[in-house]
Amino acid sequence: MCFLPVRPALADETEIWWASAQAEADRDGYLLLDDDGLRKLVDEKADMVLLDARADYEFAAGHLPGAANLEFDLGDDIELPQAKRQALQDLLGPDKDRMLVVYCRSFR
């Protein structure tokens, strides 16, 4: 048996895909956060919903403290099923101005 220490993969502005992700965010009206930006929000205890969009087994294996889990699939950007839409609304609550921070493993 062999154990290798590994660090989590962290996204920042030096990643090769960052520019295209930023262009998509600009087009669709949301902001991208790098690791330092998210760390700052967490340290400041910002009023936000932290949403882990990975599969439940990945979430169970490890997630950011305080994160909620709601898995999203690639097809969900076309049409979000009603049950998932309701689960998201329940998670967000009545405050429509509350910040939503979504993260996943592969940034898709």
Backbone atoms as SQL, in Angstrom:
CREATE TABLE atoms (id INTEGER PRIMARY KEY, chain TEXT, resi INTEGER, resn TEXT, atom TEXT, x REAL, y REAL, z REAL);
INSERT INTO atoms VALUES
  (1, 'A', 1, 'MET', 'N', 0.844, -1.157, 0.000),
  (2, 'A', 1, 'MET', 'CA', 0.000, 0.000, 0.000),
  (3, 'A', 1, 'MET', 'C', 0.897, 1.230, 0.000),
  (4, 'A', 2, 'CYS', 'N', 0.556, 2.197, -0.798),
  (5, 'A', 2, 'CYS', 'CA', 1.362, 3.404, -0.929),
  (6, 'A', 2, 'CYS', 'C', 0.467, 4.615, -0.745),
  (7, 'A', 3, 'PHE', 'N', 0.857, 5.556, 0.089),
  (8, 'A', 3, 'PHE', 'CA', 0.121, 6.791, 0.292),
  (9, 'A', 3, 'PHE', 'C', 0.976, 7.945, -0.193),
  (10, 'A', 4, 'LEU', 'N', 0.391, 8.756, -1.015),
  (11, 'A', 4, 'LEU', 'CA', 1.101, 9.929, -1.511),
  (12, 'A', 4, 'LEU', 'C', 0.373, 11.174, -1.038),
  (13, 'A', 5, 'PRO', 'N', 1.065, 12.091, -0.414),
  (14, 'A', 5, 'PRO', 'CA', 0.407, 13.335, -0.014),
  (15, 'A', 5, 'PRO', 'C', 0.112, 14.174, -1.262),
  (16, 'A', 6, 'VAL', 'N', -1.098, 14.642, -1.363),
  (17, 'A', 6, 'VAL', 'CA', -1.467, 15.488, -2.493),
  (18, 'A', 6, 'VAL', 'C', -2.176, 16.724, -1.980),
  (19, 'A', 7, 'ARG', 'N', -2.072, 17.765, -2.739),
  (20, 'A', 7, 'ARG', 'CA', -2.776, 19.007, -2.424),
  (21, 'A', 7, 'ARG', 'C', -3.976, 19.131, -3.334),
  (22, 'A', 8, 'PRO', 'N', -5.021, 19.806, -2.875),
  (23, 'A', 8, 'PRO', 'CA', -6.156, 20.012, -3.760),
  (24, 'A', 8, 'PRO', 'C', -5.769, 20.915, -4.927),
  (25, 'A', 9, 'ALA', 'N', -6.428, 20.724, -6.051),
  (26, 'A', 9, 'ALA', 'CA', -6.206, 21.594, -7.200),
  (27, 'A', 9, 'ALA', 'C', -6.916, 22.914, -6.938),
  (28, 'A', 10, 'LEU', 'N', -6.208, 23.994, -7.080),
  (29, 'A', 10, 'LEU', 'CA', -6.763, 25.308, -6.805),
  (30, 'A', 10, 'LEU', 'C', -6.785, 26.135, -8.078),
  (31, 'A', 11, 'ALA', 'N', -7.874, 26.826, -8.281),
  (32, 'A', 11, 'ALA', 'CA', -8.009, 27.650, -9.482),
  (33, 'A', 11, 'ALA', 'C', -7.551, 29.070, -9.183),
  (34, 'A', 12, 'ASP', 'N', -6.835, 29.642, -10.111),
  (35, 'A', 12, 'ASP', 'CA', -6.505, 31.051, -10.015),
  (36, 'A', 12, 'ASP', 'C', -6.342, 31.620, -11.421),
  (37, 'A', 13, 'GLU', 'N', -6.061, 32.888, -11.472),
  (38, 'A', 13, 'GLU', 'CA', -6.029, 33.580, -12.757),
  (39, 'A', 13, 'GLU', 'C', -4.890, 33.131, -13.661),
  (40, 'A', 14, 'THR', 'N', -3.999, 32.312, -13.189),
  (41, 'A', 14, 'THR', 'CA', -2.907, 31.839, -14.031),
  (42, 'A', 14, 'THR', 'C', -3.278, 30.578, -14.810),
  (43, 'A', 15, 'GLU', 'N', -4.418, 29.973, -14.493),
  (44, 'A', 15, 'GLU', 'CA', -4.838, 28.761, -15.199),
  (45, 'A', 15, 'GLU', 'C', -5.114, 29.098, -16.663),
  (46, 'A', 16, 'ILE', 'N', -4.822, 28.165, -17.528),
  (47, 'A', 16, 'ILE', 'CA', -4.940, 28.409, -18.966),
  (48, 'A', 16, 'ILE', 'C', -6.391, 28.659, -19.394),
  (49, 'A', 17, 'TRP', 'N', -7.342, 28.085, -18.701),
  (50, 'A', 17, 'TRP', 'CA', -8.750, 28.226, -19.066),
  (51, 'A', 17, 'TRP', 'C', -9.411, 29.448, -18.447),
  (52, 'A', 18, 'TRP', 'N', -8.692, 30.185, -17.591),
  (53, 'A', 18, 'TRP', 'CA', -9.304, 31.291, -16.853),
  (54, 'A', 18, 'TRP', 'C', -9.870, 32.362, -17.783),
  (55, 'A', 19, 'ALA', 'N', -9.161, 32.717, -18.838),
  (56, 'A', 19, 'ALA', 'CA', -9.608, 33.793, -19.735),
  (57, 'A', 19, 'ALA', 'C', -10.938, 33.449, -20.393),
  (58, 'A', 20, 'SER', 'N', -11.101, 32.201, -20.853),
  (59, 'A', 20, 'SER', 'CA', -12.381, 31.843, -21.479),
  (60, 'A', 20, 'SER', 'C', -13.485, 31.780, -20.433),
  (61, 'A', 21, 'ALA', 'N', -13.170, 31.318, -19.235),
  (62, 'A', 21, 'ALA', 'CA', -14.170, 31.299, -18.163),
  (63, 'A', 21, 'ALA', 'C', -14.581, 32.725, -17.796),
  (64, 'A', 22, 'GLN', 'N', -13.612, 33.638, -17.785),
  (65, 'A', 22, 'GLN', 'CA', -13.917, 35.035, -17.470),
  (66, 'A', 22, 'GLN', 'C', -14.799, 35.657, -18.548),
  (67, 'A', 23, 'ALA', 'N', -14.524, 35.348, -19.802),
  (68, 'A', 23, 'ALA', 'CA', -15.353, 35.862, -20.895),
  (69, 'A', 23, 'ALA', 'C', -16.791, 35.347, -20.769),
  (70, 'A', 24, 'GLU', 'N', -16.948, 34.083, -20.416),
  (71, 'A', 24, 'GLU', 'CA', -18.291, 33.513, -20.220),
  (72, 'A', 24, 'GLU', 'C', -18.999, 34.182, -19.045),
  (73, 'A', 25, 'ALA', 'N', -18.278, 34.410, -17.956),
  (74, 'A', 25, 'ALA', 'CA', -18.858, 35.071, -16.789),
  (75, 'A', 25, 'ALA', 'C', -19.299, 36.487, -17.131),
  (76, 'A', 26, 'ASP', 'N', -18.482, 37.202, -17.875),
  (77, 'A', 26, 'ASP', 'CA', -18.840, 38.561, -18.299),
  (78, 'A', 26, 'ASP', 'C', -20.096, 38.541, -19.165),
  (79, 'A', 27, 'ARG', 'N', -20.157, 37.586, -20.075),
  (80, 'A', 27, 'ARG', 'CA', -21.312, 37.470, -20.979),
  (81, 'A', 27, 'ARG', 'C', -22.593, 37.128, -20.223),
  (82, 'A', 28, 'ASP', 'N', -22.476, 36.216, -19.249),
  (83, 'A', 28, 'ASP', 'CA', -23.667, 35.721, -18.563),
  (84, 'A', 28, 'ASP', 'C', -23.982, 36.444, -17.259),
  (85, 'A', 29, 'GLY', 'N', -23.156, 37.409, -16.870),
  (86, 'A', 29, 'GLY', 'CA', -23.483, 38.267, -15.738),
  (87, 'A', 29, 'GLY', 'C', -23.178, 37.710, -14.359),
  (88, 'A', 30, 'TYR', 'N', -22.113, 36.963, -14.226),
  (89, 'A', 30, 'TYR', 'CA', -21.690, 36.532, -12.896),
  (90, 'A', 30, 'TYR', 'C', -20.203, 36.801, -12.731),
  (91, 'A', 31, 'LEU', 'N', -19.706, 36.675, -11.513),
  (92, 'A', 31, 'LEU', 'CA', -18.307, 36.948, -11.210),
  (93, 'A', 31, 'LEU', 'C', -17.568, 35.655, -10.911),
  (94, 'A', 32, 'LEU', 'N', -16.312, 35.609, -11.272),
  (95, 'A', 32, 'LEU', 'CA', -15.448, 34.494, -10.905),
  (96, 'A', 32, 'LEU', 'C', -14.632, 34.889, -9.689),
  (97, 'A', 33, 'LEU', 'N', -14.423, 33.937, -8.812),
  (98, 'A', 33, 'LEU', 'CA', -13.556, 34.131, -7.661),
  (99, 'A', 33, 'LEU', 'C', -12.370, 33.198, -7.789),
  (100, 'A', 34, 'ASP', 'N', -11.195, 33.701, -7.496),
  (101, 'A', 34, 'ASP', 'CA', -10.059, 32.805, -7.383),
  (102, 'A', 34, 'ASP', 'C', -9.983, 32.356, -5.923),
  (103, 'A', 35, 'ASP', 'N', -8.990, 31.558, -5.601),
  (104, 'A', 35, 'ASP', 'CA', -8.873, 31.016, -4.253),
  (105, 'A', 35, 'ASP', 'C', -8.755, 32.119, -3.198),
  (106, 'A', 36, 'ASP', 'N', -7.970, 33.140, -3.505),
  (107, 'A', 36, 'ASP', 'CA', -7.802, 34.232, -2.550),
  (108, 'A', 36, 'ASP', 'C', -9.107, 34.989, -2.335),
  (109, 'A', 37, 'GLY', 'N', -9.879, 35.166, -3.407),
  (110, 'A', 37, 'GLY', 'CA', -11.161, 35.854, -3.288),
  (111, 'A', 37, 'GLY', 'C', -12.139, 35.089, -2.408),
  (112, 'A', 38, 'LEU', 'N', -12.194, 33.773, -2.591),
  (113, 'A', 38, 'LEU', 'CA', -13.075, 32.955, -1.758),
  (114, 'A', 38, 'LEU', 'C', -12.577, 32.940, -0.315),
  (115, 'A', 39, 'ARG', 'N', -11.280, 32.813, -0.133),
  (116, 'A', 39, 'ARG', 'CA', -10.718, 32.817, 1.215),
  (117, 'A', 39, 'ARG', 'C', -11.076, 34.114, 1.940),
  (118, 'A', 40, 'LYS', 'N', -11.027, 35.229, 1.233),
  (119, 'A', 40, 'LYS', 'CA', -11.366, 36.525, 1.831),
  (120, 'A', 40, 'LYS', 'C', -12.830, 36.546, 2.263),
  (121, 'A', 41, 'LEU', 'N', -13.724, 36.051, 1.418),
  (122, 'A', 41, 'LEU', 'CA', -15.142, 36.001, 1.779),
  (123, 'A', 41, 'LEU', 'C', -15.369, 35.135, 3.012),
  (124, 'A', 42, 'VAL', 'N', -14.716, 33.993, 3.061),
  (125, 'A', 42, 'VAL', 'CA', -14.865, 33.087, 4.202),
  (126, 'A', 42, 'VAL', 'C', -14.299, 33.745, 5.462),
  (127, 'A', 43, 'ASP', 'N', -13.119, 34.344, 5.363),
  (128, 'A', 43, 'ASP', 'CA', -12.503, 34.989, 6.524),
  (129, 'A', 43, 'ASP', 'C', -13.353, 36.145, 7.041),
  (130, 'A', 44, 'GLU', 'N', -14.011, 36.868, 6.123),
  (131, 'A', 44, 'GLU', 'CA', -14.863, 38.001, 6.515),
  (132, 'A', 44, 'GLU', 'C', -16.244, 37.549, 6.965),
  (133, 'A', 45, 'LYS', 'N', -16.492, 36.244, 6.898),
  (134, 'A', 45, 'LYS', 'CA', -17.787, 35.678, 7.260),
  (135, 'A', 45, 'LYS', 'C', -18.923, 36.364, 6.486),
  (136, 'A', 46, 'ALA', 'N', -18.713, 36.498, 5.189),
  (137, 'A', 46, 'ALA', 'CA', -19.697, 37.134, 4.309),
  (138, 'A', 46, 'ALA', 'C', -21.020, 36.365, 4.355),
  (139, 'A', 47, 'ASP', 'N', -22.107, 37.086, 4.218),
  (140, 'A', 47, 'ASP', 'CA', -23.432, 36.456, 4.172),
  (141, 'A', 47, 'ASP', 'C', -23.602, 35.845, 2.790),
  (142, 'A', 48, 'MET', 'N', -23.385, 34.557, 2.713),
  (143, 'A', 48, 'MET', 'CA', -23.431, 33.883, 1.419),
  (144, 'A', 48, 'MET', 'C', -23.915, 32.453, 1.596),
  (145, 'A', 49, 'VAL', 'N', -24.383, 31.905, 0.505),
  (146, 'A', 49, 'VAL', 'CA', -24.668, 30.480, 0.425),
  (147, 'A', 49, 'VAL', 'C', -23.510, 29.875, -0.343),
  (148, 'A', 50, 'LEU', 'N', -22.838, 28.923, 0.253),
  (149, 'A', 50, 'LEU', 'CA', -21.715, 28.238, -0.376),
  (150, 'A', 50, 'LEU', 'C', -22.237, 26.901, -0.876),
  (151, 'A', 51, 'LEU', 'N', -22.283, 26.737, -2.186),
  (152, 'A', 51, 'LEU', 'CA', -22.913, 25.579, -2.805),
  (153, 'A', 51, 'LEU', 'C', -21.882, 24.721, -3.520),
  (154, 'A', 52, 'ASP', 'N', -21.753, 23.486, -3.088),
  (155, 'A', 52, 'ASP', 'CA', -20.897, 22.493, -3.721),
  (156, 'A', 52, 'ASP', 'C', -21.765, 21.762, -4.740),
  (157, 'A', 53, 'ALA', 'N', -21.439, 21.903, -6.026),
  (158, 'A', 53, 'ALA', 'CA', -22.273, 21.354, -7.096),
  (159, 'A', 53, 'ALA', 'C', -21.824, 19.973, -7.549),
  (160, 'A', 54, 'ARG', 'N', -20.948, 19.330, -6.769),
  (161, 'A', 54, 'ARG', 'CA', -20.449, 18.008, -7.143),
  (162, 'A', 54, 'ARG', 'C', -21.424, 16.916, -6.715),
  (163, 'A', 55, 'ALA', 'N', -21.144, 15.705, -7.180),
  (164, 'A', 55, 'ALA', 'CA', -21.950, 14.546, -6.784),
  (165, 'A', 55, 'ALA', 'C', -21.875, 14.351, -5.274),
  (166, 'A', 56, 'ASP', 'N', -22.915, 13.755, -4.717),
  (167, 'A', 56, 'ASP', 'CA', -22.977, 13.598, -3.266),
  (168, 'A', 56, 'ASP', 'C', -21.820, 12.768, -2.700),
  (169, 'A', 57, 'TYR', 'N', -21.340, 11.776, -3.434),
  (170, 'A', 57, 'TYR', 'CA', -20.228, 10.971, -2.929),
  (171, 'A', 57, 'TYR', 'C', -18.933, 11.793, -2.874),
  (172, 'A', 58, 'GLU', 'N', -18.759, 12.743, -3.797),
  (173, 'A', 58, 'GLU', 'CA', -17.586, 13.621, -3.749),
  (174, 'A', 58, 'GLU', 'C', -17.711, 14.584, -2.570),
  (175, 'A', 59, 'PHE', 'N', -18.911, 15.108, -2.365),
  (176, 'A', 59, 'PHE', 'CA', -19.168, 15.998, -1.237),
  (177, 'A', 59, 'PHE', 'C', -18.882, 15.275, 0.076),
  (178, 'A', 60, 'ALA', 'N', -19.333, 14.016, 0.175),
  (179, 'A', 60, 'ALA', 'CA', -19.121, 13.232, 1.395),
  (180, 'A', 60, 'ALA', 'C', -17.640, 12.988, 1.648),
  (181, 'A', 61, 'ALA', 'N', -16.854, 12.909, 0.592),
  (182, 'A', 61, 'ALA', 'CA', -15.421, 12.662, 0.734),
  (183, 'A', 61, 'ALA', 'C', -14.671, 13.890, 1.242),
  (184, 'A', 62, 'GLY', 'N', -15.257, 15.064, 1.105),
  (185, 'A', 62, 'GLY', 'CA', -14.631, 16.289, 1.582),
  (186, 'A', 62, 'GLY', 'C', -15.208, 17.503, 0.888),
  (187, 'A', 63, 'HIS', 'N', -15.404, 18.554, 1.655),
  (188, 'A', 63, 'HIS', 'CA', -15.972, 19.786, 1.099),
  (189, 'A', 63, 'HIS', 'C', -15.560, 20.974, 1.968),
  (190, 'A', 64, 'LEU', 'N', -15.814, 22.154, 1.474),
  (191, 'A', 64, 'LEU', 'CA', -15.497, 23.356, 2.232),
  (192, 'A', 64, 'LEU', 'C', -16.441, 23.469, 3.426),
  (193, 'A', 65, 'PRO', 'N', -15.932, 23.897, 4.573),
  (194, 'A', 65, 'PRO', 'CA', -16.789, 24.037, 5.754),
  (195, 'A', 65, 'PRO', 'C', -17.970, 24.970, 5.480),
  (196, 'A', 66, 'GLY', 'N', -19.148, 24.551, 5.896),
  (197, 'A', 66, 'GLY', 'CA', -20.349, 25.362, 5.733),
  (198, 'A', 66, 'GLY', 'C', -21.031, 25.215, 4.393),
  (199, 'A', 67, 'ALA', 'N', -20.460, 24.416, 3.498),
  (200, 'A', 67, 'ALA', 'CA', -21.051, 24.253, 2.162),
  (201, 'A', 67, 'ALA', 'C', -22.264, 23.335, 2.213),
  (202, 'A', 68, 'ALA', 'N', -23.208, 23.620, 1.346),
  (203, 'A', 68, 'ALA', 'CA', -24.356, 22.746, 1.113),
  (204, 'A', 68, 'ALA', 'C', -24.100, 22.020, -0.201),
  (205, 'A', 69, 'ASN', 'N', -24.731, 20.882, -0.388),
  (206, 'A', 69, 'ASN', 'CA', -24.506, 20.086, -1.586),
  (207, 'A', 69, 'ASN', 'C', -25.782, 19.987, -2.402),
  (208, 'A', 70, 'LEU', 'N', -25.674, 20.329, -3.663),
  (209, 'A', 70, 'LEU', 'CA', -26.754, 20.143, -4.635),
  (210, 'A', 70, 'LEU', 'C', -26.067, 19.877, -5.967),
  (211, 'A', 71, 'GLU', 'N', -26.138, 18.636, -6.407),
  (212, 'A', 71, 'GLU', 'CA', -25.431, 18.236, -7.620),
  (213, 'A', 71, 'GLU', 'C', -26.077, 18.846, -8.858),
  (214, 'A', 72, 'PHE', 'N', -25.240, 19.359, -9.746),
  (215, 'A', 72, 'PHE', 'CA', -25.700, 19.858, -11.033),
  (216, 'A', 72, 'PHE', 'C', -25.032, 19.063, -12.140),
  (217, 'A', 73, 'ASP', 'N', -25.786, 18.774, -13.174),
  (218, 'A', 73, 'ASP', 'CA', -25.287, 18.053, -14.336),
  (219, 'A', 73, 'ASP', 'C', -25.115, 19.033, -15.486),
  (220, 'A', 74, 'LEU', 'N', -24.373, 18.642, -16.504),
  (221, 'A', 74, 'LEU', 'CA', -24.162, 19.529, -17.651),
  (222, 'A', 74, 'LEU', 'C', -25.476, 19.927, -18.303),
  (223, 'A', 75, 'GLY', 'N', -26.467, 19.047, -18.333),
  (224, 'A', 75, 'GLY', 'CA', -27.756, 19.361, -18.942),
  (225, 'A', 75, 'GLY', 'C', -28.601, 20.329, -18.138),
  (226, 'A', 76, 'ASP', 'N', -28.250, 20.576, -16.879),
  (227, 'A', 76, 'ASP', 'CA', -29.044, 21.469, -16.043),
  (228, 'A', 76, 'ASP', 'C', -28.990, 22.916, -16.506),
  (229, 'A', 77, 'ASP', 'N', -27.994, 23.263, -17.328),
  (230, 'A', 77, 'ASP', 'CA', -27.950, 24.641, -17.819),
  (231, 'A', 77, 'ASP', 'C', -28.973, 24.874, -18.931),
  (232, 'A', 78, 'ILE', 'N', -29.506, 23.815, -19.493),
  (233, 'A', 78, 'ILE', 'CA', -30.543, 23.937, -20.520),
  (234, 'A', 78, 'ILE', 'C', -31.912, 24.063, -19.870),
  (235, 'A', 79, 'GLU', 'N', -32.197, 23.142, -18.957),
  (236, 'A', 79, 'GLU', 'CA', -33.459, 23.200, -18.233),
  (237, 'A', 79, 'GLU', 'C', -33.273, 22.541, -16.876),
  (238, 'A', 80, 'LEU', 'N', -33.528, 23.295, -15.832),
  (239, 'A', 80, 'LEU', 'CA', -33.380, 22.790, -14.478),
  (240, 'A', 80, 'LEU', 'C', -34.667, 22.079, -14.074),
  (241, 'A', 81, 'PRO', 'N', -34.573, 20.783, -13.724),
  (242, 'A', 81, 'PRO', 'CA', -35.766, 20.051, -13.305),
  (243, 'A', 81, 'PRO', 'C', -36.451, 20.735, -12.113),
  (244, 'A', 82, 'GLN', 'N', -37.762, 20.632, -12.052),
  (245, 'A', 82, 'GLN', 'CA', -38.530, 21.322, -11.020),
  (246, 'A', 82, 'GLN', 'C', -38.068, 20.954, -9.605),
  (247, 'A', 83, 'ALA', 'N', -37.791, 19.688, -9.347),
  (248, 'A', 83, 'ALA', 'CA', -37.369, 19.282, -8.004),
  (249, 'A', 83, 'ALA', 'C', -36.042, 19.948, -7.626),
  (250, 'A', 84, 'LYS', 'N', -35.126, 20.029, -8.563),
  (251, 'A', 84, 'LYS', 'CA', -33.838, 20.668, -8.289),
  (252, 'A', 84, 'LYS', 'C', -34.017, 22.184, -8.160),
  (253, 'A', 85, 'ARG', 'N', -34.903, 22.747, -8.964),
  (254, 'A', 85, 'ARG', 'CA', -35.199, 24.186, -8.866),
  (255, 'A', 85, 'ARG', 'C', -35.739, 24.516, -7.470),
  (256, 'A', 86, 'GLN', 'N', -36.649, 23.659, -6.971),
  (257, 'A', 86, 'GLN', 'CA', -37.223, 23.878, -5.643),
  (258, 'A', 86, 'GLN', 'C', -36.172, 23.718, -4.554),
  (259, 'A', 87, 'ALA', 'N', -35.303, 22.714, -4.684),
  (260, 'A', 87, 'ALA', 'CA', -34.238, 22.505, -3.701),
  (261, 'A', 87, 'ALA', 'C', -33.304, 23.716, -3.659),
  (262, 'A', 88, 'LEU', 'N', -33.005, 24.291, -4.803),
  (263, 'A', 88, 'LEU', 'CA', -32.152, 25.476, -4.869),
  (264, 'A', 88, 'LEU', 'C', -32.856, 26.672, -4.227),
  (265, 'A', 89, 'GLN', 'N', -34.128, 26.856, -4.524),
  (266, 'A', 89, 'GLN', 'CA', -34.881, 27.956, -3.912),
  (267, 'A', 89, 'GLN', 'C', -34.945, 27.810, -2.399),
  (268, 'A', 90, 'ASP', 'N', -35.143, 26.578, -1.927),
  (269, 'A', 90, 'ASP', 'CA', -35.175, 26.331, -0.480),
  (270, 'A', 90, 'ASP', 'C', -33.827, 26.659, 0.156),
  (271, 'A', 91, 'LEU', 'N', -32.761, 26.302, -0.523),
  (272, 'A', 91, 'LEU', 'CA', -31.416, 26.567, -0.015),
  (273, 'A', 91, 'LEU', 'C', -31.138, 28.069, 0.051),
  (274, 'A', 92, 'LEU', 'N', -31.537, 28.798, -0.969),
  (275, 'A', 92, 'LEU', 'CA', -31.263, 30.232, -1.034),
  (276, 'A', 92, 'LEU', 'C', -32.107, 31.034, -0.064),
  (277, 'A', 93, 'GLY', 'N', -33.327, 30.573, 0.183),
  (278, 'A', 93, 'GLY', 'CA', -34.217, 31.303, 1.080),
  (279, 'A', 93, 'GLY', 'C', -34.820, 32.523, 0.414),
  (280, 'A', 94, 'PRO', 'N', -35.509, 33.346, 1.202),
  (281, 'A', 94, 'PRO', 'CA', -36.259, 34.472, 0.628),
  (282, 'A', 94, 'PRO', 'C', -35.404, 35.672, 0.206),
  (283, 'A', 95, 'ASP', 'N', -34.185, 35.785, 0.709),
  (284, 'A', 95, 'ASP', 'CA', -33.337, 36.937, 0.407),
  (285, 'A', 95, 'ASP', 'C', -32.718, 36.789, -0.980),
  (286, 'A', 96, 'LYS', 'N', -33.283, 37.481, -1.954),
  (287, 'A', 96, 'LYS', 'CA', -32.810, 37.371, -3.341),
  (288, 'A', 96, 'LYS', 'C', -31.482, 38.094, -3.576),
  (289, 'A', 97, 'ASP', 'N', -31.049, 38.898, -2.608),
  (290, 'A', 97, 'ASP', 'CA', -29.789, 39.623, -2.754),
  (291, 'A', 97, 'ASP', 'C', -28.622, 38.900, -2.084),
  (292, 'A', 98, 'ARG', 'N', -28.887, 37.774, -1.451),
  (293, 'A', 98, 'ARG', 'CA', -27.831, 37.011, -0.773),
  (294, 'A', 98, 'ARG', 'C', -26.876, 36.417, -1.808),
  (295, 'A', 99, 'MET', 'N', -25.601, 36.507, -1.528),
  (296, 'A', 99, 'MET', 'CA', -24.588, 36.018, -2.446),
  (297, 'A', 99, 'MET', 'C', -24.628, 34.492, -2.529),
  (298, 'A', 100, 'LEU', 'N', -24.511, 33.975, -3.741),
  (299, 'A', 100, 'LEU', 'CA', -24.429, 32.545, -3.983),
  (300, 'A', 100, 'LEU', 'C', -23.057, 32.258, -4.574),
  (301, 'A', 101, 'VAL', 'N', -22.279, 31.410, -3.900),
  (302, 'A', 101, 'VAL', 'CA', -20.962, 31.010, -4.382),
  (303, 'A', 101, 'VAL', 'C', -21.042, 29.520, -4.702),
  (304, 'A', 102, 'VAL', 'N', -20.829, 29.192, -5.954),
  (305, 'A', 102, 'VAL', 'CA', -20.919, 27.809, -6.416),
  (306, 'A', 102, 'VAL', 'C', -19.517, 27.324, -6.758),
  (307, 'A', 103, 'TYR', 'N', -19.197, 26.125, -6.294),
  (308, 'A', 103, 'TYR', 'CA', -17.921, 25.531, -6.685),
  (309, 'A', 103, 'TYR', 'C', -18.130, 24.067, -7.041),
  (310, 'A', 104, 'CYS', 'N', -17.194, 23.558, -7.836),
  (311, 'A', 104, 'CYS', 'CA', -17.218, 22.155, -8.240),
  (312, 'A', 104, 'CYS', 'C', -15.776, 21.699, -8.439),
  (313, 'A', 105, 'ARG', 'N', -15.607, 20.477, -8.868),
  (314, 'A', 105, 'ARG', 'CA', -14.264, 19.945, -9.056),
  (315, 'A', 105, 'ARG', 'C', -13.662, 20.401, -10.373),
  (316, 'A', 106, 'SER', 'N', -14.437, 20.333, -11.443),
  (317, 'A', 106, 'SER', 'CA', -13.866, 20.527, -12.766),
  (318, 'A', 106, 'SER', 'C', -14.163, 21.886, -13.380),
  (319, 'A', 107, 'PHE', 'N', -14.817, 22.771, -12.650),
  (320, 'A', 107, 'PHE', 'CA', -15.113, 24.120, -13.130),
  (321, 'A', 107, 'PHE', 'C', -15.909, 24.081, -14.424),
  (322, 'A', 108, 'ARG', 'N', -17.005, 23.324, -14.438),
  (323, 'A', 108, 'ARG', 'CA', -17.888, 23.264, -15.610),
  (324, 'A', 108, 'ARG', 'C', -19.285, 23.611, -15.219);
